[in-house]
Amino acid sequence: MRKPEPRLQRKLLAWLLGPLAVLLVLDTGAAYWNSLRFSNLAYDRALYEIGREIVLHVKLDGLQPRLDLSEAAGNILLLDQDDLLFYRVASEDGKALGGDAEMPPPQQRAGDPARPRFYRDTVRGEPVRMLVAWMPIGGNPEAPKVQVQVAETLHKRTRLAWEMLANVVVPQLLLIVMATAVVWFGISRGLEPLQRLRRAVSDRSHLDLSPIDIHDVPGEVRPLVDEVNELMARLGRTFDFQNRFVADAAHQLKTPVSGLKAQIELALRENDAERVRHSLAQLYISADRLSRLVRQLLSLARNEPGALDAMQLQPLDLNAYALEVSMDWVPQALKRDIDLGFEGAEHPLVINADRDRLRELINNLIDNAVRYSQPGGRVTVQVGGSDSDQCRLAISDDGPSVPVEERARIFERFHRLLGTQEDGSGLGLAIVSEIATLHGARITLEEDIDGVGNTFSVFFPLRKA
């Protein structure tokens, strides 16, 4: 099961407060380091003073130094409520004068040995802060020097560092908590238009494809809402196309189906074999018309611009292809005593086209010309280049001229001229128009140059090299 995506409000809060949390961690580390450094500075001074007090109890016995520190004085000097103190005093030749025997020897480091040094070490398994310094006996600069080591455990240093850290971090933490509440409230108010948008979409019917109101939509989300509105507009056009196709199919199929049913009922009532044979012939004619109508309806649906997601356009020589398709109509033209001619261009005219749809376009135009031309008439297919950017496919016939006022409507679905005796559904030219649109072409209708019949011209954009 897929894990649900976190809400936008939580994502925004995470992106806003996440960096603050990282900065708080880094600031806490830096604050603790500084607190520990200042704590060491404060207590190192006290440790140095203890070392000076111990040196004051070193006396010269002739030329040899001697530590004269009583137990009571040592208890007073080294007494501390929180930490343990350790010391050791040694002469210049390294001889121990007194102190704790467990004190580790001083660490050797580069630098001025006369300067006091502070560093971390361990005494009796306890971590300590160690002082190593050379000090003159009795505080007299002219007197010999002795080496003093004083060590102190780290309890009060650590406590002071944590107290300083708390004084720095706790207010920052409280500030971040307050900022979280304020940011959460601000994000909630800022996202309220999105919540209203969500409710507006979730409450509408699945049949409601009207555009979403963008009056109160934030500018950052408006492109998304615009795309959703565009998607619903496309869905609306698709649903309109489907509804129109279903209505058209039901309307056009109703008549031939009723005719078939009537012919079948008539054939069933007849006992004369000749009349039954005549009814069956009529049934075949009606079935053929119905089959042609179904093919045209399916072709209309297949070439509907709103129902086409993608079309494979390939380079195609219109001159050679139009000749190939026209040759297929020679037997039909001869059968109707029609003079079918072809006038091609002197050179190839390459366009981007879908072969099957282009064949369907040419077939419908030639079929329309042959069907409506009188016996003994003439139908001419012409291919030529109109200019450098486009080429022209023209089909001329000797049929009845289409009145000027009807030429704009001749490409509408189911539109037929009054007075024509030929069978037809009024879909052929509508299919031609939609296929031309899919190819980026335009189609025109005008009188033939000899004044008899019509010329349908389709202008295709030439393929650029």
C-alpha positions as CSV (number, residue, x, y, z in Angstrom):
1,M,0.0,0.0,0.0
2,R,1.4,3.4,-1.0
3,K,2.2,5.7,1.8
4,P,0.1,8.9,1.6
5,E,2.0,12.1,0.8
6,P,2.4,14.6,3.6
7,R,0.2,17.7,3.6
8,L,1.5,20.8,2.0
9,Q,1.2,22.6,5.4
10,R,3.5,20.1,7.0
11,K,6.0,20.3,4.1
12,L,6.2,24.0,4.4
13,L,6.6,23.9,8.1
14,A,9.4,21.3,7.7
15,W,11.2,23.4,5.1
16,L,10.9,26.5,7.3
17,L,11.7,25.0,10.7
18,G,14.2,22.3,9.5
19,P,17.0,24.8,8.8
20,L,16.2,26.5,12.2
21,A,16.6,23.1,13.9
22,V,19.9,22.6,12.2
23,L,21.1,26.0,13.1
24,L,20.0,25.4,16.7
25,V,22.1,22.2,16.9
26,L,25.1,24.0,15.5
27,D,24.6,27.0,17.8
28,T,24.3,24.7,20.7
29,G,27.6,23.0,19.9
30,A,29.3,26.4,19.5
31,A,27.7,27.8,22.7
32,Y,28.8,24.7,24.7
33,W,32.4,25.1,23.4
34,N,32.4,28.8,24.3
35,S,30.8,28.1,27.7
36,L,33.5,25.5,28.5
37,R,36.2,27.8,27.3
38,F,35.0,30.7,29.5
39,S,34.5,28.3,32.4
40,N,38.1,27.1,32.0
41,L,39.3,30.6,31.9
42,A,37.6,31.5,35.1
43,Y,38.7,28.4,37.1
44,D,42.2,28.4,35.6
45,R,42.9,31.6,37.3
46,A,41.9,30.1,40.6
47,L,44.0,27.1,39.9
48,Y,47.0,29.3,39.2
49,E,46.4,31.2,42.5
50,I,46.5,27.8,44.3
51,G,49.8,27.1,42.7
52,R,51.2,30.4,43.8
53,E,50.0,29.8,47.4
54,I,51.7,26.4,47.4
55,V,55.0,28.0,46.2
56,L,54.9,30.4,49.1
57,H,55.3,27.4,51.4
58,V,58.6,26.4,49.7
59,K,61.7,27.4,51.7
60,L,65.4,27.4,50.9
61,D,67.3,25.1,53.2
62,G,70.8,26.2,52.3
63,L,70.8,25.8,48.6
64,Q,68.1,23.1,48.5
65,P,64.4,24.0,48.3
66,R,62.1,22.4,50.8
67,L,58.3,22.3,50.9
68,D,57.0,23.3,54.3
69,L,53.2,22.8,54.0
70,S,51.4,21.6,57.1
71,E,48.5,19.3,56.8
72,A,46.1,21.9,58.2
73,A,47.3,24.5,55.7
74,G,47.1,21.9,52.9
75,N,43.5,21.1,53.9
76,I,42.6,24.7,53.9
77,L,44.3,25.4,50.6
78,L,43.1,22.3,48.7
79,L,39.6,22.0,50.2
80,D,36.7,22.3,47.7
81,Q,33.1,21.3,48.0
82,D,32.7,20.1,44.4
83,D,36.1,19.0,43.1
84,L,39.2,17.1,44.2
85,L,42.5,19.0,44.1
86,F,45.9,17.4,43.6
87,Y,49.4,19.0,43.6
88,R,53.0,18.2,43.2
89,V,56.2,20.3,43.6
90,A,59.5,19.4,42.1
91,S,62.9,21.1,42.0
92,E,64.8,22.1,38.9
93,D,66.6,18.8,38.8
94,G,63.2,17.0,38.8
95,K,63.4,15.9,42.5
96,A,59.9,15.7,44.1
97,L,59.6,18.1,47.0
98,G,56.1,17.0,48.1
99,G,52.5,16.5,47.0
100,D,50.6,13.5,45.6
101,A,52.8,10.7,44.4
102,E,50.1,9.6,41.9
103,M,50.4,12.8,39.9
104,P,51.5,12.0,36.3
105,P,54.7,13.7,35.1
106,P,54.1,16.9,33.1
107,Q,53.4,16.5,29.4
108,Q,56.2,17.8,27.2
109,R,55.1,20.4,24.7
110,A,56.7,22.9,22.4
111,G,56.8,26.5,23.4
112,D,58.1,28.6,26.2
113,P,58.6,26.4,29.3
114,A,58.5,29.4,31.6
115,R,54.9,30.1,30.7
116,P,52.2,28.3,32.7
117,R,50.4,25.5,30.8
118,F,46.9,24.2,31.2
119,Y,45.7,20.9,29.7
120,R,43.5,17.9,30.2
121,D,44.9,14.8,32.0
122,T,43.8,12.0,34.3
123,V,44.6,11.5,38.0
124,R,43.3,8.4,39.9
125,G,41.1,7.6,36.9
126,E,39.4,11.0,37.1
127,P,39.6,13.6,34.3
128,V,41.3,16.7,35.6
129,R,42.4,20.1,34.4
130,M,46.2,20.3,34.9
131,L,48.4,23.3,35.6
132,V,52.1,23.1,35.1
133,A,54.2,26.2,35.9
134,W,57.7,27.2,37.0
135,M,57.5,29.7,39.9
136,P,60.2,31.4,42.0
137,I,60.5,30.4,45.6
138,G,58.7,32.7,48.0
139,G,57.6,34.9,45.1
140,N,61.1,36.4,44.8
141,P,62.0,36.8,41.1
142,E,65.7,36.4,42.0
143,A,65.1,33.1,43.8
144,P,65.5,29.6,42.2
145,K,62.3,28.2,40.6
146,V,60.4,25.1,41.3
147,Q,57.9,23.2,39.1
148,V,54.4,23.2,40.4
149,Q,51.6,20.9,39.2
150,V,48.1,21.5,40.4
151,A,45.2,19.3,39.1
152,E,41.5,19.8,39.7
153,T,38.5,17.6,38.7
154,L,36.0,19.0,36.3
155,H,32.7,19.0,38.1
156,K,32.1,22.7,38.7
157,R,33.6,23.6,35.3
158,T,31.1,21.3,33.6
159,R,28.2,22.6,35.7
160,L,29.1,26.2,34.9
161,A,29.4,25.4,31.2
162,W,26.0,23.7,31.2
163,E,24.4,26.6,33.1
164,M,25.8,29.1,30.6
165,L,24.7,26.9,27.8
166,A,21.2,26.7,29.2
167,N,21.0,30.5,29.6
168,V,21.8,30.8,25.9
169,V,19.9,27.8,24.3
170,V,16.7,27.8,26.4
171,P,15.6,31.2,25.2
172,Q,16.4,30.3,21.6
173,L,14.5,27.0,22.0
174,L,11.5,28.9,23.4
175,L,11.8,31.4,20.6
176,I,11.7,28.6,18.0
177,V,8.7,27.0,19.7
178,M,6.9,30.4,19.5
179,A,8.0,30.8,15.9
180,T,6.7,27.3,15.1
181,A,3.3,28.3,16.5
182,V,3.3,31.6,14.6
183,V,4.5,30.0,11.4
184,W,1.9,27.2,11.7
185,F,-0.9,29.8,12.2
186,G,0.5,31.9,9.3
187,I,0.7,28.9,6.9
188,S,-2.8,27.8,7.9
189,R,-4.2,31.3,7.1
190,G,-2.1,31.5,3.9
191,L,-3.3,28.1,2.7
192,E,-7.0,28.9,3.4
193,P,-7.6,29.8,-0.3
194,L,-6.3,26.4,-1.3
195,Q,-8.6,24.7,1.2
196,R,-11.6,26.7,-0.2
197,L,-10.4,25.6,-3.7
198,R,-10.3,22.0,-2.6
199,R,-13.8,22.2,-1.2
200,A,-15.0,23.9,-4.3
201,V,-13.6,21.0,-6.5
202,S,-14.7,18.2,-4.1
203,D,-18.3,19.5,-3.8
204,R,-19.0,19.8,-7.5
205,S,-20.8,17.2,-9.5
206,H,-18.8,14.9,-11.8
207,L,-20.9,16.3,-14.7
208,D,-19.9,19.9,-13.8
209,L,-17.0,20.8,-16.1
210,S,-17.4,24.6,-15.7
211,P,-14.1,26.5,-15.1
212,I,-12.9,26.9,-11.5
213,D,-13.2,30.4,-10.2
214,I,-9.7,31.9,-9.9
215,H,-10.7,35.1,-8.2
216,D,-9.3,34.2,-4.8
217,V,-6.6,31.7,-6.0
218,P,-3.0,32.6,-5.0
219,G,-0.7,33.6,-7.9
220,E,1.6,30.6,-7.4
221,V,-1.3,28.2,-7.8
222,R,-3.1,30.0,-10.6
223,P,-1.1,28.3,-13.4
224,L,-2.2,24.9,-12.0
225,V,-5.8,26.0,-11.8
226,D,-5.5,27.4,-15.4
227,E,-4.3,24.0,-16.5
228,V,-7.1,22.2,-14.7
229,N,-9.6,24.6,-16.3
230,E,-8.0,23.9,-19.7
231,L,-8.2,20.1,-19.0
232,M,-11.9,20.4,-18.1
233,A,-12.5,22.4,-21.3
234,R,-10.9,19.6,-23.3
235,L,-12.9,17.0,-21.4
236,G,-16.0,19.0,-22.1
237,R,-15.2,19.1,-25.8
238,T,-14.5,15.4,-25.8
239,F,-17.9,14.7,-24.0
240,D,-19.7,17.0,-26.5
241,F,-18.0,15.1,-29.3
242,Q,-19.1,11.7,-27.9
243,N,-22.7,12.9,-27.3
244,R,-22.9,14.4,-30.8
245,F,-21.5,11.3,-32.3
246,V,-24.0,9.1,-30.4
247,A,-26.8,11.4,-31.4
248,D,-25.7,11.5,-35.0
249,A,-25.2,7.7,-35.2
250,A,-28.7,7.1,-33.6
251,H,-30.3,9.6,-36.0
252,Q,-28.6,8.3,-39.2
253,L,-29.0,4.6,-38.3
254,K,-32.6,4.9,-37.5
255,T,-33.8,5.2,-41.1
256,P,-31.8,2.4,-42.7
257,V,-32.5,0.0,-39.8
258,S,-36.2,0.8,-40.1
259,G,-35.9,0.1,-43.9
260,L,-34.2,-3.2,-43.3
261,K,-36.8,-4.2,-40.9
262,A,-39.6,-3.3,-43.3
263,Q,-38.0,-5.2,-46.2
264,I,-37.5,-8.3,-43.9
265,E,-41.1,-8.2,-42.8
266,L,-42.2,-7.9,-46.5
267,A,-40.0,-10.8,-47.5
268,L,-41.5,-12.9,-44.7
269,R,-45.0,-12.3,-45.9
270,E,-44.3,-13.1,-49.6
271,N,-44.8,-16.6,-50.9
272,D,-43.8,-15.8,-54.5
273,A,-40.2,-16.7,-55.0
274,E,-39.7,-13.8,-57.5
275,R,-41.0,-11.2,-55.1
276,V,-38.9,-12.7,-52.3
277,R,-35.9,-12.5,-54.6
278,H,-36.7,-8.8,-55.3
279,S,-37.0,-8.1,-51.5
280,L,-33.7,-9.8,-50.9
281,A,-32.1,-7.6,-53.5
282,Q,-33.6,-4.5,-51.8
283,L,-32.2,-5.8,-48.5
284,Y,-28.7,-6.1,-50.0
285,I,-28.9,-2.5,-51.3
286,S,-30.1,-1.2,-47.9
287,A,-27.4,-3.2,-46.1
288,D,-24.8,-1.8,-48.4
289,R,-26.0,1.7,-47.7
290,L,-26.0,1.0,-44.0
291,S,-22.5,-0.4,-44.2
292,R,-21.3,2.7,-46.0
293,L,-23.0,4.9,-43.4
294,V,-21.4,3.0,-40.5
295,R,-17.9,3.3,-42.2
296,Q,-18.4,7.1,-42.6
297,L,-19.6,7.5,-39.0
298,L,-16.5,5.6,-37.7
299,S,-14.3,7.6,-40.0
300,L,-15.9,10.8,-38.7
301,A,-15.2,9.7,-35.1
302,R,-11.6,8.7,-36.0
303,N,-10.8,12.0,-37.6
304,E,-12.5,14.2,-35.0
305,P,-9.7,16.7,-33.9
306,G,-10.8,16.5,-30.2
307,A,-10.6,12.7,-30.2
308,L,-7.1,12.5,-31.7
309,D,-4.2,12.4,-29.3
310,A,-1.4,12.0,-31.8
311,M,-1.1,11.4,-35.5
312,Q,1.9,9.9,-37.2
313,L,2.9,12.3,-40.0
314,Q,5.5,11.1,-42.5
315,P,7.1,12.6,-45.6
316,L,4.9,11.7,-48.6
317,D,5.0,12.7,-52.3
318,L,1.5,14.1,-52.9
319,N,2.0,13.9,-56.7
320,A,2.7,10.2,-56.8
321,Y,0.3,9.3,-54.0
322,A,-2.7,11.1,-55.6
323,L,-2.0,9.3,-58.9
324,E,-1.9,5.9,-57.1
325,V,-5.2,6.6,-55.4
326,S,-6.8,7.9,-58.5
327,M,-5.9,4.8,-60.5
328,D,-8.1,2.7,-58.1
329,W,-11.1,4.7,-59.2
330,V,-10.7,4.0,-63.0
331,P,-13.0,0.9,-63.0
332,Q,-15.8,2.8,-61.0
333,A,-15.5,5.8,-63.4
334,L,-15.7,3.6,-66.5
335,K,-18.7,1.8,-65.0
336,R,-20.5,5.2,-64.8
337,D,-19.1,6.4,-68.2
338,I,-17.0,9.1,-66.5
339,D,-13.8,10.4,-68.0
340,L,-11.4,10.3,-65.1
341,G,-8.1,12.2,-65.8
342,F,-5.0,13.1,-63.8
343,E,-2.8,16.1,-64.2
344,G,0.4,15.9,-62.1
345,A,3.2,18.2,-61.2
346,E,6.5,18.1,-63.0
347,H,8.5,17.4,-59.8
348,P,7.7,15.7,-56.5
349,L,5.7,17.7,-53.9
350,V,6.6,16.3,-50.5
351,I,4.2,17.0,-47.6
352,N,3.9,15.6,-44.0
353,A,0.8,13.4,-44.1
354,D,-0.8,10.3,-42.6
355,R,-1.1,7.9,-45.6
356,D,-4.4,6.3,-44.5
357,R,-6.2,9.5,-43.7
358,L,-4.9,11.2,-46.9
359,R,-6.2,8.3,-49.0
360,E,-9.5,8.7,-47.3
361,L,-9.6,12.4,-48.1
362,I,-8.8,11.8,-51.8
363,N,-11.3,8.9,-52.0
364,N,-14.1,11.0,-50.6
365,L,-13.4,13.8,-53.0
366,I,-13.2,11.5,-56.1
367,D,-16.3,9.6,-54.9
368,N,-18.2,12.8,-54.5
369,A,-17.1,14.0,-58.0
370,V,-17.9,10.7,-59.7
371,R,-21.2,10.2,-57.9
372,Y,-22.7,13.6,-58.8
373,S,-21.3,13.9,-62.4
374,Q,-23.7,13.0,-65.2
375,P,-22.8,10.0,-67.5
376,G,-20.4,11.1,-70.1
377,G,-19.0,13.8,-67.8
378,R,-15.4,14.6,-66.8
379,V,-13.6,14.4,-63.5
380,T,-10.0,15.7,-63.3
381,V,-7.5,15.2,-60.4
382,Q,-4.8,17.9,-60.4
383,V,-1.7,18.3,-58.3
384,G,0.5,21.3,-58.5
385,G,2.5,23.8,-56.5
386,S,0.7,27.0,-55.7
387,D,3.7,28.8,-54.2
388,S,7.0,28.0,-52.4
389,D,5.2,27.1,-49.1
390,Q,2.2,25.0,-50.2
391,C,0.9,22.7,-52.9
392,R,-2.6,22.2,-54.2
393,L,-4.7,19.1,-54.7
394,A,-7.8,19.8,-56.8
395,I,-10.7,17.6,-58.0
396,S,-12.9,19.1,-60.7
397,D,-16.3,17.6,-61.8
398,D,-19.1,18.3,-64.2
399,G,-21.8,17.9,-61.5
400,P,-24.4,20.4,-60.5
401,S,-22.8,23.7,-59.4
402,V,-23.0,24.4,-55.7
403,P,-24.7,27.8,-55.1
404,V,-22.5,30.4,-53.6
405,E,-24.7,30.7,-50.5
406,E,-24.4,26.9,-49.9
407,R,-20.6,26.7,-50.2
408,A,-19.9,27.7,-46.6
409,R,-22.3,24.9,-45.4
410,I,-21.3,22.2,-47.8
411,F,-18.7,20.9,-45.3
412,E,-21.1,20.6,-42.4
413,R,-22.2,17.2,-41.2
414,F,-25.3,15.8,-42.8
415,H,-25.8,18.8,-45.0
416,R,-27.1,17.9,-48.5
417,L,-28.1,20.0,-51.4
418,L,-31.8,20.1,-52.1
419,G,-32.9,18.5,-55.3
420,T,-30.1,15.9,-55.6
421,Q,-31.2,12.4,-56.5
422,E,-28.0,10.6,-55.4
423,D,-27.9,8.6,-52.2
424,G,-25.7,10.0,-49.5
425,S,-25.5,10.8,-45.8
426,G,-23.9,14.2,-46.1
427,L,-20.8,13.0,-44.2
428,G,-18.2,12.7,-47.0
429,L,-17.2,16.4,-47.3
430,A,-17.3,16.8,-43.5
431,I,-14.8,14.0,-43.2
432,V,-12.6,15.7,-45.9
433,S,-12.7,18.9,-44.0
434,E,-11.7,17.4,-40.7
435,I,-8.8,15.4,-42.3
436,A,-7.6,18.6,-44.0
437,T,-7.7,20.3,-40.6
438,L,-5.6,17.5,-39.0
439,H,-3.0,18.0,-41.7
440,G,-2.9,21.8,-41.3
441,A,-4.4,22.2,-44.7
442,R,-7.3,24.4,-45.9
443,I,-10.1,23.4,-48.4
444,T,-12.0,25.7,-50.8
445,L,-14.9,25.2,-53.2
446,E,-15.3,27.2,-56.4
447,E,-16.8,26.8,-59.9
448,D,-14.8,24.9,-62.5
449,I,-12.8,27.0,-64.9
450,D,-15.1,26.0,-67.8
451,G,-18.1,27.2,-65.8
452,V,-19.6,23.7,-65.5
453,G,-19.3,21.8,-62.2
454,N,-17.2,22.4,-59.2
455,T,-13.6,22.4,-58.1
456,F,-12.6,21.3,-54.6
457,S,-9.1,22.5,-53.8
458,V,-7.0,21.4,-50.7
459,F,-3.9,23.4,-50.0
460,F,-1.2,21.5,-48.0
461,P,1.9,23.0,-46.5
462,L,5.0,21.7,-48.1
463,R,7.5,19.8,-46.0
464,K,10.6,21.9,-45.3
465,A,13.9,20.3,-46.1
